[in-house]
Amino acid sequence: MNNTLKQKGVLILYNEPAPEAPESDRGVLDEVGAVQDVLHALGYKVRLGGVMDILDIQRVLCAGTESVVFNLVEGFPGDPASATEVPSICRSLGREVTGGDTFCLTLTLDKHRTKALLAGTGISVPAGLLVSETVDLNNLSLDFPGPYIIKPAGMDASEGLFTESSVFERAGGELASALHRIHTDFKQDAMVEQLVGIREFNLSLIERDGVLSIMPVAEIDFSTFPDDKPRIVDYEAKWIPESFAYQNTPRIIPARVREKERLALENTARSVWEAVRCRDYARVDFRMDGDGQLYVLEVNANPDISPDAGFTAALEAGDVPFQRFVENVILNAWSRWCRRHEADSSAPHEPKGDRLRSGNAHVRPLQTEDRDRVVQIIEEMPLFRPDEREVAVEVLEESARLGEAAGYISLVVEREETIYGWACFGPTSCTLGTYDLYWIVVDQGERGGGYGSLLMEAVEDAVHRLGGRMIILDTSGQPGYELTRRFYLHMGYDETARVKDFYSPGDDKVEYAKYLSGLPD
C-alpha cells in the first residue's frame, strides 16, 4: 500500500501568506518545509500547492492526480472560516485529506459553539458569553464573576489576544472598548470568558491504526511572571520572540502532575476528541484551578506541527519520531481514500432512470422514525447558523407529522438502512406549477458521493408528476457556499437574480430556477 501511495504522490496544500502577512500566517511555511522534508526522505513524490483563497483550491487540485492531500490550510485574510471547507472541496474532487473534516474544523473554529457542545456532554468549560456587534456594549451584563478574558470567537493562534488589552478584573468601559476593537478589527463576534485557573496544560493526541494515543502532559511555566501579570499564552507568547511572554513561557514536558491529575487530563482529552470528532491528530488546551478542577480552553483540530511547536515537542516526549508521525497521518488518509473507493467500485452501476427506485441507494418519502437521523445531518451542517438549523428542524418535524397537509413534501436518500440526505419542497403560493425547494442537505462525510444528485433528480421527478413546471431555490452568496452554487449550476439550474446584502451585510441571496418541461413522464 505504501508503494502505491509513494508513486501516486502527496499534495501538501497550504495557505500562501502574503509578503506583509503577520507572524502567525507566515508560520505555515515552517510546517510545509518540515512535512516536505519528511516525505522526500521517505521516498514519496511531493507537490506543493499554495493557495491564496478558497476559490484557488480547485485549480491546484486539478493540476495533479494525487489521492491524498496533507491539509495545512489555516485560513485566508478576511475570511478565516472558509478554510474549514477545504476537506469538503477535496472530497468532492475525489481526494482525501489529513486531519479534521469540514464538520470538525468548522465546529472547533467556533469557540463558543465548541464549548456549548462540550458543556452539554458534561465537560467543564469556563463560563462565557458570546457578544455580537448588535449588543449594546455600554449596558453589557455579565452573570459570572471576573477576572475576564476577551477574544475573537472564530480565530486561531491567539489572534487578537494580548495580555494588556484582553484581561480585565471587572466589567466596564475598558472591557466594552476591547470588545468593540474585536468587532472592528476582526469583523466577527467576540467572547467574554471567566479567566479560570492558575495552571495551563495541553495534551497532544494522535490516531494510529484507529487507536488513539495521548502524548505526555505539557504545562506552560509562568513562574517568572510578575504577580500583576495575567498568566495566559497570548499572541506575543506564541509569535514575538523578543517579547517577555515569548521568552518566559517555556514548556514543562512531561508536566509535574499527580497521577490522579494526569488521568483526569487524559480522560477528558479523550472525551473531547470523541465529542468534536477529531481525526489523525489534535491538541486540547486546559486550565486547572487550585482545587484541581479542569476546564477545557480550546480544541485545535489541526494544530501547528512546525519544528518549534508544542505538538512536535510532545511527540518527542512521547518517543514518537516526527517522521513516523507524518507518515502515519498520510497513511490514515490513504486508508480512508481506499475504503471510500472500494465502496464506490462495489456499488452497482445502474441506468439513471432506475436508480431512484433500486440499487445501492434509493430515495423514498420521509417517515416519522427518520427524524433523529435527519436532525443529526442538519446539526452537522457547518455553514448553517443556529437559527437556520432551528427553522430546518421545525420544517422537518412539521413535514414528518402532517405529511403533505403541512404544505411540504419531504424525501430522504437511504443506503443500507442509513439516511444520507433530506430534501423538502412544496408548491409556491399564488403561482401555477411553480415549486420551491426549501431545503436540501447531505451528510457532510458523504459530500461528493452522489447523494445530492439523487435527491435533486427525485425532487424534479416528483414535481413533474405533480404537474409542476418550474423549481426555484436560493442560497448564500458567501465564498463558503461556492460548491453549493456550482452544484446547482451542474444540475441545470440558472442563476436568475442576486439580492445584495439579503441575509446580512456582505451576504447576498442568489436565486436559481429550472424549467421542467423537458422531463420525461
N, C-alpha and C positions, 0 to 999 in steps of 0.2 A: 504493500500500500504506500509506504514512504517513497519508493522509487517512482511510482506513478505520479505522486504529488510533486516530487522534485522535478520531473520532466515537464509537468503542466505549469509549474511555477506559482509564485505567490505575489499578489499585488499588495504593496504597502500604500494604503490610502490615507492621506493626511491633509489638514488644512494648511495651505501655503500662507505663512504670515507675511504681511506687508512690511516693507523696509522700516516703517515708523511704528510697527506693532509693539505693544508693551512686552515686558519680560515674560509674562505668563503665556502669551501667544507664541513667542519665539522658542519657548522650551520644548515644543513638539519636535523640533528638528533634532534635538538630542535623542529623543525616543526613536525617531526614524533611523538615525545612524546606528543606534545600538541594535535594533532589530535587524536591519540590513546586514550588519557585520556578522551576526549570528547565522542568519540564513545562508549567506555566502560561504561561511566556514563549514556549514553542514552539507553544502552541495546543492542547495536549492537555486533554481532560476528566480530572480527577483526583478520586479519592475516597480518603480516609484511613481506614484500618482498624486501630485499636489493639486488641490482644488481651491478655488477662490470663493465659491459659493455653492449652494445646494444644486443649482441647475447645471453645474460643471461636471457633476459626478457621472451622469450617463455617458458623456463624451469620453471620459477617462476609462470607464469600464468597457465600453465597446471598442476601445483601441487595442484590447488584448483578449486573451481567451482563458485567463486564469479562473479556476473554480473557487479558490479561497482568497479572501481579502482580509488582510490584517488591518483592522479599523483603528486608526489613530486620529480620526477627525474629532476635534474637541469643541469646535464652534466656529461661527463666522461673524465678522464685525457687523453689529446692528441687528443680527438675527441668530443669537446663540441657540435658540430652541430648534432651529431647522436641522442641526447636526444630528438630532435624535432620529431623523428619518433615514439616515444612511443605511442601516440594516435592512429596512423595508425596500429601499430602492435596489440595493444589491440583490436581495432575494427575488425581487420581481424580474430581474435580468438574469436569473439562473445562477447567481453566486451565493456563497455562504461566507458570513463574516465572523471574525473573532469577537469575543466579549459579549456585552449585553445586547439584547434585541431592542427593537424600537419601543416596545412596551416598557421594558426595564429602564432604558435611558431616559425616556420621557418622564416616567414616574420619579426617578431619583434626581433629575434636574430640578423638579418642582419640590423644594424642601418642605413646604407646608403640606402638600398632599402626601408626601412620603411619611412625614411624622404622624399625620392623621391616620394613615393606614397602619403604621406600627403601633400606635396607641390603641387602635381597635383590636389588635391581636394580643394586647396585654404587655407590650414592651414599653418601658418608661422612656419618655422624651421630655425635654424642657417645656414648661408652659410657654405658650406663644400666641401671637395674634398676627394675622395677615392684614396688611394695611394697603389698600388700593389708593389710586390717585384721587378717587372721588371722596375719600374720607376727609372730614373737617379736622385737620391736624391740631387746630387750636383747642378743640374740645375732645381730644382723644382720651378715652377712658380705658385703663388697664386694670383688670381684676386679679392680678397676681403681683407679688412684691418684686422689687428690684434686688440687686442691680440688673440693668437691662443691656442687651446687646442687639444691635440692629444690623441687618444685612440685606442685600438683594435676594428676592425669593427664588430666582432662577439663574444663578451664576455659580460657576465652579472656581477652584483655585484661589479662594479667598478674595476674589474680585470685589472691590467696594468695602472691604473690611479693614479698618485702621483703628489701632488702639485709642488714639487721641480723639477720634471723631465718631466712634461706633459704640462706646461703652458709657453708660450713664447710671448714676446712683438712683435717680428718680425721674419720673415723667415731668415734662415741662417744655419750655420754649426751645431749649437746646436740642432735646430729643426730636421735637417736631421739625426743627430745621434740618436735622440729619436725615429724617425720613423724606423730606422734600428734596434733598440733594439726591437721594437714590432714585426717586421718581423722575427727576430731571435728567440725571446723568445716564441712567440705565434704561429709562423708558419701560419700567416694569414695577410690579408690586414690591413692597418691602415687608420684611418680617421683624417684629419685635419679640425677643425671647428673653426669658429669665436666664441670666448668666449663672449657671449652676456649677457646683463642684469646685474643687481645688486642685484636682489632678486630671490630666488629659492622656488618653491612651488611644492607640489604633491597632487594629488587627487586620492582617492581610490574609486573604483566603484564595486558594487555588483549587481547581477541579481537575483531577487526574483519573481518566478511565471511569468517569461517573462517580468517583469518590471525592468528597470534599476534605481537603487538608487545611489546617489552620496553622499559620506560622507563629513563632514566638511573639508574645505580647510586647509591644513597644510603648514607651512612655516618653512624653516631652518633658525635659528637665527645665523647670522655671526657677531653679534655686538661686540664680544670680539676679533675678528681677527685684527691683526695689519694692517695698511694701505697698507703695501707692500706684504701682503699675499693674494693670489688669493682666492676668496670666492667660493670654489667648495667643493662638497662632494666627496672626493677621497677614495682610499682603506683604508687608516688609519682611516678616519672619520667613516667608516662603521664597521671595523673589529678589530682595535687595541685599546683596552680600555685605555691603558696607554698613548696614544698619545694626543697631544694638540688638534688635529682636532676632535677626538672622544669626548673629554670632553667639547668642545666648539662649538658644532653644535646641540644644543637642538631643539626640535620641538616646534613651537607655534601652538597650535590647540585648538580651531579654530583660524586661522590667522587673524591678524588685517588688513582687506582689506575693501575697499569701496564696496557698493552694486553693482555698475557697474562692478568692477573688479571681484567680486565673480561670477556674472552671466557670464562674459566672460570666466572665468576659467571653470565653469561647462559646458557651452555650447560647448566649444572647446573639453573638455574631452569626452563629449557625441559623438561628431563628430569623434574623434579619435577611440573610441570604435567601432563605426559602420564601419569605414574605414578599420580597420585591422581585423574585425570580432572576437572580443573577446567573451568569454563565461564565465559565472559564477562569475568571479572576475578579477580585473586588477588594475593597478596603472599607472597614467600618470604623468610624471615629466615636469615641466615648468621652464623657466626663464622669468623675466619681466624687461624691461629696464625703464629708468627714465621717459619715455613718456607713460608708461602703456602698451606698445606693448608686447604681449605674444609670446613666442617661445616654441614649444614642443621639449624637450630634448630627451625623451625616453619613450617607452611604455613597461611596464612589464606585459606580458600576464598572467604569473603565479608568482606573486610577493611573496616575503618572508612573511610567515604568522606565524613566531615564536612569542612567547610571547612578546619579546622586539622590534619587528619590527614596522616600521611606519604604516603598514597596520593595524595591530592589535590596535595600538593607535587610528587610525582613526575610527575603528569600535566602540571603547569605546566612543569616542567623538560624534559619531552618534547614541548612545544609542542602538547599536546592540550587544548583548552578543555574545562572541566568540562561545559559544555552539550552539546558533541559526544559526550563520553563517556557521559553519561546517556542521550541518545537512541540511541546505538549499542547500549547494553545492552538497552534495551527492544525495539529492532528485532531484535536477536538472538533474544530470547524470542518475539517475534511471528512470526519466520520458523519457529521450531520448532513453534509452535502451528499455523501454516498447513500445514506439511509433515505433521504428525500428522493433521490433519482432512482434508486431501486424500487421505491414505492410507485413512482410515476411510470417506470418501464413495465411494471407488473400489472398496471391497470389496463383494462380492455379498451381498445380504441374503437369507438362506435361512430356511426354517422351522426352528424349534428342533429338531425331530426329525431333520433331515437334517444339521445342521452338525457332528455328532460324526464323520461319515464322509466329508464332502466339503466343498467350499467353500475359502475362502482360508486357514483354519486348521483343523486336524484333530487329533484325539487318537489316539495309537497306543501299542502296548506299548513299553517301554524296550528298546533294543538295546545291545549291548556298546560299540559305537562312539559312543554318546551320552554316555559317562561324563564326558569332559573338559568338555563344554559345561554339563552339569548341575552339575558341581563348581564351575564358574565362577559359576553363578547362586547356589549355596549360599554360596560365599565372599563374595559381594557383598550378602548379606542383612544390613542394618545393625544389626538388633536381636539377632542371634544371638551368643551368647558363643562363644569359641573351642572350648570343649568340646562345645557344641551342634553346631557345624559339623563337628567331628570325628565325632560319632555319626552325623549325617546322611550324611556321605560313606561311613562304614562300611556303613550300611544300603544305600545306593545301590550300592556295589560288590558286596555280597553278593547283592543282588537281580539285578544285571546278570549275575553269574557263574553263579548257581544257578537263576535264574528262580523259579517258584512253589515249588520244593523248599526254598527258603530260608524259606518261610512268609510271604513278602511278594509283593505284586503291584504293579508299578510301571508308570505311564503317563506319557507326555510329550505336551505340546501343541506342535505344529510348524506353522510358517507359512513357506512359500517356502524350505524346507530349513533353517530356523533354529529351534532349540528355544527356547521362551519360558517353559516351566514344567514341573514334575515333581510327581507325587503318588504316594504309597506307602501301601498299605493292606493289611490281611490279617485273617483270622478271629481273633476273640478267644478265647483258650484257655478251656476249661471252660464254653462257652456254646453255645446252639443258635441259629444265624443272626445272631449279633452280630459286627460287624466294627469294627476300629479304623482310623481314618485317622491314620497315623503322621506323615506329612509332606506338606505342600503348599507349594510355593514358586513364585514367578513372578518373572521378570526385573524388577528394580527400575525400569528405564527404561520398562517397559510396564504398570505398575500402572494399573488403570482401563481397560485395553484389552479386557477380556472374557475373557482367558485363564484366570483363576482360575475363573470361572463354567463355562467349557468343561470344565476338569478336574474340577470337582466333579460336574457332570452326568454325565461319563463314569464317574467312580468309582461314583456311585449306580446308574447303569445296569448296570455290571459286577457290583456286589454283588447287585443284584436278580436278575440272570440266574444267579448262583451260589446262589440260594436264600436270600440274606440278608434279614433283616427290619429291621435297625437298624444305624445307623452312629454311633459315638461318637468324640469328639475332645476335645482340651483345648488351652488356650493360656494365656498370661500375663495377669494382671490389671493390669499396669502401664499407665500412660497411653499409652505408645508403641504399644501393641497395640490401641488403641481402634478403629482402622479394621479390623483383623483380626476383632475381635469383632462389629463391625457387619456385616462381610461374611458371617460365619456366620449371623447372625440373618436377613440378607437372603436367604440360600439356604435358609431354612426350618428351621434348627436351633434348638432350645430350650435355654436355659441350665438345666441340671439340678442343678448343685452348684458350690460355691466353697469351696476349701480354703485357709484363711488361712495365709500365710507358707510355702506349699508349696515354692516354688523357692528362696526366700531370704527373710530378714526384709523385709516390705513388698511381696513379690512373690507374689500369690495364684495358685493354679491354678483356672482357670474351665473347667468341663466342659460339653459340649453333646451333644445327642443328636437323631437324626432317625429316625422310623419310615418305612419304605419300602413299606408295604403298598399305598399308593395309586399306585405307579409302574406304568406300562403294561408289558405283556410285550413 
